[in-house]
């Protein structure tokens, strides 16, 4: 597998997982699934299990940050918003 294809996948996933994108969480997961499954099906014969595991961990952290920023984002921490 070429480094360029790996970087391309990571860029695509990063674009979808940006917290500033106005996707609902379900939409975001669906778009990620489409890209992920297409890429995995394309490279399924290569031995990429370790790389996919590290990418999965990275992606989960990005999604966790998206959830956190929507729930406890800057507006909620500034003290200006009443709850």
N, C-alpha and C positions, 0 to 999 in steps of 0.2 A: 504494500500500500504506500502511495506517495504522501509526502508531508503536505503537499498542496491540497490534496483531497481531504485530509484530516483537518487542516486549517479552514477549508471551505465549510465543512460540516459544523465546526465550532462557531464560525461566524454566523451561519444560518440560525443555529440554536440560540446564540447570544442575541440576535436581532429579535427573535420571538420572545425571549425571556426577559427583555428589558422591562423594568418596572414602569417606564413612562409610556409604554404602549397601552392603548385603551381597550385591551381585551379583558373579557371576564375570565375567571380562572379556568372555567370549562373550555372556553374557546382557545385559550392559551395551551391547555393540555392537548386539545385536538390537533392544533397546528404542529405542536412538538412531536406528537405521535406520527403524523404524516411524514415529516422530515426524517425522523429517527427510523421508522420502519422501512421507508424507501431506501435509506442509506444502508441499513443492516442487510436488507434483501440483496442489495447490489454487491456487498462485500462479504456475504455469508460464508464463503469458502475460505476466506483468509483467517488466520489465527489472530483475532483482535480482541479476545475476551478481556485481557488486562486493560487495554486501552478503553474499551467500552465501559468497564467498571469505574475507572477513574473519571471518565466523562459523565457517567451517571451521577457520581458523587458531586461533581462540580455543578451539574445542572440542578440537582436537588437543592443545593445551597442557594443558587440564584432564585429558584422558585420560592424557597423559604423567605428570602429577602423581599420578594414581591408581595408576599402575604403580609409580612411584618410591616412593610412600608405603607400598605393600605390600611392596616389596623392601627398601628402606632406611629404613623408618619410624623413629619415635621409639624404639621398643623396641630396634631393632638398633643405633642410634647411641649409646644411653646407656651401653653397656659392661656392663650387667647381664646380658645374654644371652650365653651361651657358644655359639660356632659350631663 
